[in-house]
Amino acid sequence: MKRTTSLFMLTAVILFCILAAGCVRTPEPAPQVPGQDEDTEPEEEPREAPDEETPGIRPADFFPLELGLSWEYQGEGNEYASFTREVVFTDGNLGQIREDNGGTVTASVFKTDSEAVTLVYFLGEAYGDDNYLNSVPNSNVAILKAPLEVGTKWEEPNGTREIIDTNAAVSTPAGNFDQCIKVEIDNPNSTVYEYYKKDIGLVKREFISGDTRVTSSLENFSGQQ
């Protein structure tokens, strides 16, 4: 009974989190100095290097979906809070993640673009190796959304998501991470905090409901970068 209750609680957590060019100066010729040979080339003033545009940081930078990436999370507060994730299929801007918490295996398809990382398909039980990238979308939840700045807020089916910090520091078994984006996910009965690190992805999740606190912290990250 305890195992069933714990599984139900974590399943609720998972479903909530898911549903829930510059210019260049033209040099002027140096003035002729009296007595200077007219054939002598005047020295040119140093040229200013053109300004280089810095590419904007996109939500996808904090949610990598390269094939073969994998994550392991250490859980506290629930026997199913520990889980693994792996990118098992990709196609263009779509990526499928397989998540296994020891009690169930799920499949999630995410779409990335310049504006957001969006969950477009979710299957609560996916024990095979099926590719769901071309499945009819059954979800439309933005996990991260531009602009990546404090105050960016958007609706989701069970509440709201809001970026509340863009320089959060997080300590995990995998190490210490700074300059993380912290997202607060609110609904009437609980609050979830998710921390995302550039080029790594989710590094920590905290679920709080009354006196109940469940955390999942990054323990290992491997694969392409």
WOBEL-V482808 format. One record per backbone hydrogen bond with DSSP energy under -1.0 kcal/mol. CO is the residue of the C=O (numbers start at 0). NH is the residue of the N-H. E is the energy in kcal/mol with one decimal. If there is no record, write none. Layout:
<<CO/NH/E> <CO/NH/E>>
This chain:
<<0/4/-2.6> <1/5/-2.4> <2/6/-2.4> <3/7/-2.5> <4/8/-2.4> <5/9/-2.5> <6/10/-2.5> <7/11/-2.1> <8/12/-1.8> <9/13/-2.8> <10/14/-2.7> <11/15/-2.3> <12/16/-2.5> <13/17/-1.9> <14/18/-3.6> <14/19/-1.3> <32/35/-2.4> <36/39/-1.8> <50/21/-1.4> <57/60/-1.5> <58/61/-1.8> <59/62/-1.3> <60/198/-3.3> <65/68/-1.9> <68/86/-2.5> <69/221/-2.3> <70/84/-2.5> <71/218/-3.8> <71/219/-1.6> <72/82/-1.1> <73/216/-2.8> <75/214/-2.4> <77/80/-2.0> <82/72/-2.8> <83/99/-2.1> <84/70/-2.5> <85/97/-2.9> <86/67/-2.0> <88/95/-3.1> <90/93/-1.7> <92/111/-2.3> <93/90/-2.1> <94/109/-2.9> <95/87/-2.2> <95/88/-1.0> <96/107/-2.2> <97/85/-1.4> <98/105/-2.6> <99/83/-2.2> <103/100/-1.9> <104/125/-2.7> <105/98/-2.2> <106/122/-2.5> <107/96/-3.1> <108/119/-2.6> <108/120/-1.4> <109/94/-2.1> <110/117/-2.9> <114/145/-3.2> <115/112/-1.9> <116/142/-3.1> <116/143/-1.1> <117/110/-2.9> <118/140/-1.7> <119/137/-1.6> <119/138/-1.6> <120/108/-2.7> <122/106/-2.2> <131/134/-1.7> <140/118/-3.1> <143/116/-2.3> <146/148/-2.2> <148/151/-2.0> <151/162/-2.6> <153/160/-2.7> <155/158/-1.8> <158/155/-2.6> <159/185/-2.3> <160/153/-2.6> <161/183/-3.1> <162/150/-2.8> <164/181/-3.0> <167/179/-2.3> <169/176/-3.2> <171/174/-1.7> <174/171/-2.0> <176/169/-3.3> <179/167/-2.4> <180/195/-2.5> <181/163/-2.4> <181/164/-1.1> <182/193/-2.4> <183/161/-1.8> <184/191/-2.5> <185/159/-2.0> <189/186/-2.0> <190/207/-2.8> <191/184/-3.3> <192/205/-2.6> <193/182/-3.0> <194/202/-2.9> <194/203/-1.2> <195/180/-2.8> <196/199/-2.0> <196/200/-2.9> <200/196/-2.7> <202/217/-2.8> <203/194/-2.6> <204/215/-2.3> <205/192/-2.6> <206/213/-2.5> <207/190/-2.6> <208/211/-2.3> <211/208/-2.5> <213/206/-3.2> <214/75/-2.3> <215/204/-2.1> <216/73/-3.4> <217/173/-1.9> <219/71/-2.6> <221/69/-2.5>>
